[in-house]
Amino acid sequence: MATSIPQSVLFCCDHNAVRSPMAEGIMKKLYGSGVYVQSAGVENDLEIDGFAIAVCQEIDVELSRHRARSFDEMDKLGDDLSSFDLIVALSPASQRRALDLTRLFHLEVEYWPILDPTGLAETRDTQLRSYRQTRDQIMERLKRRWPEALLK
Protein backbone atom coordinates (compact mmCIF):
# COMPACT_ATOMS: atom_id res chain seq x y z
CA MET A 1 0.00 0.00 0.00
CA ALA A 2 3.01 2.31 0.29
CA THR A 3 2.87 5.15 -2.24
CA SER A 4 4.50 8.53 -2.49
CA ILE A 5 3.36 10.89 0.21
CA PRO A 6 0.70 13.42 -0.83
CA GLN A 7 1.29 17.16 -0.54
CA SER A 8 -1.83 17.67 1.60
CA VAL A 9 -3.82 15.37 3.88
CA LEU A 10 -7.00 15.94 5.85
CA PHE A 11 -7.74 13.56 8.73
CA CYS A 12 -11.33 13.37 9.91
CA CYS A 13 -13.32 11.66 12.64
CA ASP A 14 -16.56 12.26 14.53
CA HIS A 15 -15.72 15.29 16.72
CA ASN A 16 -12.13 16.34 15.86
CA ALA A 17 -11.30 15.86 19.54
CA VAL A 18 -9.31 12.59 19.71
CA ARG A 19 -8.38 10.52 16.65
CA SER A 20 -8.07 13.12 13.90
CA PRO A 21 -6.05 15.63 15.97
CA MET A 22 -3.79 12.76 17.07
CA ALA A 23 -3.29 11.75 13.45
CA GLU A 24 -2.61 15.35 12.41
CA GLY A 25 -0.01 15.86 15.16
CA ILE A 26 1.69 12.50 14.67
CA MET A 27 1.91 12.96 10.91
CA LYS A 28 3.50 16.39 11.37
CA LYS A 29 6.04 14.86 13.75
CA LEU A 30 6.87 11.91 11.48
CA TYR A 31 6.93 13.72 8.13
CA GLY A 32 7.71 17.36 8.94
CA SER A 33 6.53 20.48 7.19
CA GLY A 34 6.79 19.08 3.67
CA VAL A 35 3.19 17.88 3.94
CA TYR A 36 0.24 20.17 4.68
CA VAL A 37 -1.85 18.36 7.32
CA GLN A 38 -5.16 19.37 8.88
CA SER A 39 -8.01 17.66 10.69
CA ALA A 40 -11.77 18.07 11.00
CA GLY A 41 -14.80 16.37 12.44
CA VAL A 42 -18.33 15.63 11.34
CA GLU A 43 -19.35 17.75 14.34
CA ASN A 44 -17.52 20.30 16.44
CA ASP A 45 -19.21 19.84 19.77
CA LEU A 46 -16.24 18.82 21.93
CA GLU A 47 -12.89 20.32 22.92
CA ILE A 48 -9.62 18.45 22.46
CA ASP A 49 -9.61 15.46 24.80
CA GLY A 50 -7.23 15.63 27.78
CA PHE A 51 -6.24 11.98 27.46
CA ALA A 52 -5.35 12.54 23.78
CA ILE A 53 -3.16 15.48 24.84
CA ALA A 54 -1.48 13.39 27.56
CA VAL A 55 -0.61 10.34 25.45
CA CYS A 56 0.65 12.48 22.59
CA GLN A 57 2.88 14.46 24.97
CA GLU A 58 4.54 11.13 25.78
CA ILE A 59 5.87 11.06 22.20
CA ASP A 60 6.58 14.82 21.99
CA VAL A 61 3.46 15.68 19.98
CA GLU A 62 1.78 18.86 21.20
CA LEU A 63 -2.03 18.92 20.98
CA SER A 64 -3.01 21.34 23.75
CA ARG A 65 -3.45 24.26 21.34
CA HIS A 66 -5.63 22.28 18.93
CA ARG A 67 -9.06 23.79 18.30
CA ALA A 68 -11.69 21.40 17.03
CA ARG A 69 -13.47 22.25 13.80
CA SER A 70 -16.06 20.61 11.63
CA PHE A 71 -16.37 20.15 7.87
CA ASP A 72 -18.99 22.91 7.89
CA GLU A 73 -16.62 25.31 9.68
CA MET A 74 -13.90 24.52 7.17
CA ASP A 75 -16.27 25.47 4.39
CA LYS A 76 -17.28 28.73 6.12
CA LEU A 77 -13.59 29.62 6.57
CA GLY A 78 -12.91 29.00 2.88
CA ASP A 79 -10.95 25.76 3.34
CA ASP A 80 -11.91 23.93 0.17
CA LEU A 81 -11.79 20.14 0.46
CA SER A 82 -10.72 19.92 -3.15
CA SER A 83 -7.40 21.50 -2.16
CA PHE A 84 -6.44 18.29 -0.33
CA ASP A 85 -4.82 15.38 -2.14
CA LEU A 86 -6.16 12.82 0.32
CA ILE A 87 -8.79 12.59 3.04
CA VAL A 88 -8.25 9.90 5.66
CA ALA A 89 -11.43 9.04 7.55
CA LEU A 90 -10.91 7.48 10.97
CA SER A 91 -14.57 6.69 11.69
CA PRO A 92 -17.47 5.36 9.62
CA ALA A 93 -19.47 8.59 10.07
CA SER A 94 -16.57 10.74 8.88
CA GLN A 95 -16.02 8.45 5.90
CA ARG A 96 -19.68 8.85 4.86
CA ARG A 97 -19.49 12.63 5.27
CA ALA A 98 -16.21 12.91 3.35
CA LEU A 99 -17.54 10.78 0.50
CA ASP A 100 -20.72 12.85 0.38
CA LEU A 101 -18.79 16.15 0.34
CA THR A 102 -16.37 14.99 -2.36
CA ARG A 103 -18.77 13.23 -4.70
CA LEU A 104 -18.65 16.07 -7.25
CA PHE A 105 -14.89 16.16 -7.67
CA HIS A 106 -12.12 13.63 -7.82
CA LEU A 107 -10.53 13.24 -4.41
CA GLU A 108 -9.26 10.10 -2.76
CA VAL A 109 -10.91 9.16 0.53
CA GLU A 110 -9.36 6.34 2.55
CA TYR A 111 -10.89 4.71 5.59
CA TRP A 112 -8.61 3.63 8.43
CA PRO A 113 -10.53 1.73 11.13
CA ILE A 114 -8.89 3.28 14.20
CA LEU A 115 -10.13 2.43 17.69
CA ASP A 116 -12.23 5.13 19.39
CA PRO A 117 -10.80 5.06 22.93
CA THR A 118 -13.47 7.23 24.55
CA GLY A 119 -15.58 5.51 27.17
CA LEU A 120 -13.73 2.19 26.96
CA ALA A 121 -12.33 2.13 30.48
CA GLU A 122 -13.25 3.05 34.02
CA THR A 123 -9.96 3.99 35.66
CA ARG A 124 -7.43 6.60 34.60
CA ASP A 125 -4.78 3.94 33.96
CA THR A 126 -7.05 1.84 31.74
CA GLN A 127 -8.22 4.96 29.90
CA LEU A 128 -4.63 5.97 29.22
CA ARG A 129 -3.94 2.46 27.95
CA SER A 130 -6.85 2.74 25.50
CA TYR A 131 -5.67 6.12 24.25
CA ARG A 132 -2.11 4.84 23.85
CA GLN A 133 -3.45 1.95 21.80
CA THR A 134 -5.24 4.42 19.50
CA ARG A 135 -2.13 6.63 19.24
CA ASP A 136 0.02 3.61 18.41
CA GLN A 137 -2.47 2.35 15.80
CA ILE A 138 -2.31 5.73 14.06
CA MET A 139 1.48 5.83 14.19
CA GLU A 140 1.86 2.32 12.79
CA ARG A 141 -0.66 3.00 10.04
CA LEU A 142 1.20 6.16 9.00
CA LYS A 143 4.57 4.39 8.99
CA ARG A 144 3.18 1.55 6.86
CA ARG A 145 1.43 3.92 4.46
CA TRP A 146 4.42 6.20 3.73
CA PRO A 147 7.59 4.48 4.96
CA GLU A 148 9.88 6.15 2.41
CA ALA A 149 9.00 9.67 3.59
CA LEU A 150 9.72 9.24 7.31
CA LEU A 151 12.04 11.85 8.77
CA LYS A 152 15.33 10.34 9.80
C-alpha positions in Angstrom: 0.0 0.0 0.0 3.0 2.3 0.3 2.9 5.1 -2.2 4.5 8.5 -2.5 3.4 10.9 0.2 0.7 13.4 -0.8 1.3 17.2 -0.5 -1.8 17.7 1.6 -3.8 15.4 3.9 -7.0 15.9 5.9 -7.7 13.6 8.7 -11.3 13.4 9.9 -13.3 11.7 12.6 -16.6 12.3 14.5 -15.7 15.3 16.7 -12.1 16.3 15.9 -11.3 15.9 19.5 -9.3 12.6 19.7 -8.4 10.5 16.6 -8.1 13.1 13.9 -6.0 15.6 16.0 -3.8 12.8 17.1 -3.3 11.8 13.4 -2.6 15.4 12.4 0.0 15.9 15.2 1.7 12.5 14.7 1.9 13.0 10.9 3.5 16.4 11.4 6.0 14.9 13.7 6.9 11.9 11.5 6.9 13.7 8.1 7.7 17.4 8.9 6.5 20.5 7.2 6.8 19.1 3.7 3.2 17.9 3.9 0.2 20.2 4.7 -1.8 18.4 7.3 -5.2 19.4 8.9 -8.0 17.7 10.7 -11.8 18.1 11.0 -14.8 16.4 12.4 -18.3 15.6 11.3 -19.3 17.7 14.3 -17.5 20.3 16.4 -19.2 19.8 19.8 -16.2 18.8 21.9 -12.9 20.3 22.9 -9.6 18.5 22.5 -9.6 15.5 24.8 -7.2 15.6 27.8 -6.2 12.0 27.5 -5.3 12.5 23.8 -3.2 15.5 24.8 -1.5 13.4 27.6 -0.6 10.3 25.4 0.7 12.5 22.6 2.9 14.5 25.0 4.5 11.1 25.8 5.9 11.1 22.2 6.6 14.8 22.0 3.5 15.7 20.0 1.8 18.9 21.2 -2.0 18.9 21.0 -3.0 21.3 23.8 -3.4 24.3 21.3 -5.6 22.3 18.9 -9.1 23.8 18.3 -11.7 21.4 17.0 -13.5 22.2 13.8 -16.1 20.6 11.6 -16.4 20.1 7.9 -19.0 22.9 7.9 -16.6 25.3 9.7 -13.9 24.5 7.2 -16.3 25.5 4.4 -17.3 28.7 6.1 -13.6 29.6 6.6 -12.9 29.0 2.9 -10.9 25.8 3.3 -11.9 23.9 0.2 -11.8 20.1 0.5 -10.7 19.9 -3.2 -7.4 21.5 -2.2 -6.4 18.3 -0.3 -4.8 15.4 -2.1 -6.2 12.8 0.3 -8.8 12.6 3.0 -8.2 9.9 5.7 -11.4 9.0 7.5 -10.9 7.5 11.0 -14.6 6.7 11.7 -17.5 5.4 9.6 -19.5 8.6 10.1 -16.6 10.7 8.9 -16.0 8.4 5.9 -19.7 8.8 4.9 -19.5 12.6 5.3 -16.2 12.9 3.3 -17.5 10.8 0.5 -20.7 12.9 0.4 -18.8 16.1 0.3 -16.4 15.0 -2.4 -18.8 13.2 -4.7 -18.7 16.1 -7.2 -14.9 16.2 -7.7 -12.1 13.6 -7.8 -10.5 13.2 -4.4 -9.3 10.1 -2.8 -10.9 9.2 0.5 -9.4 6.3 2.5 -10.9 4.7 5.6 -8.6 3.6 8.4 -10.5 1.7 11.1 -8.9 3.3 14.2 -10.1 2.4 17.7 -12.2 5.1 19.4 -10.8 5.1 22.9 -13.5 7.2 24.6 -15.6 5.5 27.2 -13.7 2.2 27.0 -12.3 2.1 30.5 -13.2 3.0 34.0 -10.0 4.0 35.7 -7.4 6.6 34.6 -4.8 3.9 34.0 -7.0 1.8 31.7 -8.2 5.0 29.9 -4.6 6.0 29.2 -3.9 2.5 28.0 -6.8 2.7 25.5 -5.7 6.1 24.2 -2.1 4.8 23.9 -3.5 2.0 21.8 -5.2 4.4 19.5 -2.1 6.6 19.2 0.0 3.6 18.4 -2.5 2.4 15.8 -2.3 5.7 14.1 1.5 5.8 14.2 1.9 2.3 12.8 -0.7 3.0 10.0 1.2 6.2 9.0 4.6 4.4 9.0 3.2 1.5 6.9 1.4 3.9 4.5 4.4 6.2 3.7 7.6 4.5 5.0 9.9 6.1 2.4 9.0 9.7 3.6 9.7 9.2 7.3 12.0 11.8 8.8 15.3 10.3 9.8 
